[in-house]
Amino acid sequence: MAVNVSKRNGNVKNIRSHALNATKKRQKVNLQTTTLENGKKVRLSVKEIRTLNKEKKAA
């Protein structure tokens, strides 16, 4: 089972109809299961995974 590591929260935005009624809508974070270099499975957001890959490439 993957451990939830990410501390990110979703966004809340307003959806506007033609009558300009405001309805709240929640955007969830894109969490994906990935395996770290030590073999541990974790759930990270895709933005965090891309940052890790970029840092790994630079090193």
Rosetta blueprint (number, residue, H / E / L):
1 M L
2 A L
3 V E
4 N E
5 V L
6 S L
7 K L
8 R L
9 N L
10 G L
11 N E
12 V E
13 K E
14 N E
15 I E
16 R E
17 S L
18 H L
19 A L
20 L L
21 N L
22 A E
23 T E
24 K E
25 K E
26 R E
27 Q E
28 K L
29 V L
30 N L
31 L E
32 Q E
33 T E
34 T E
35 T E
36 L L
37 E L
38 N L
39 G L
40 K L
41 K E
42 V E
43 R E
44 L E
45 S E
46 V H
47 K H
48 E H
49 I H
50 R H
51 T H
52 L H
53 N H
54 K H
55 E H
56 K H
57 K H
58 A H
59 A L
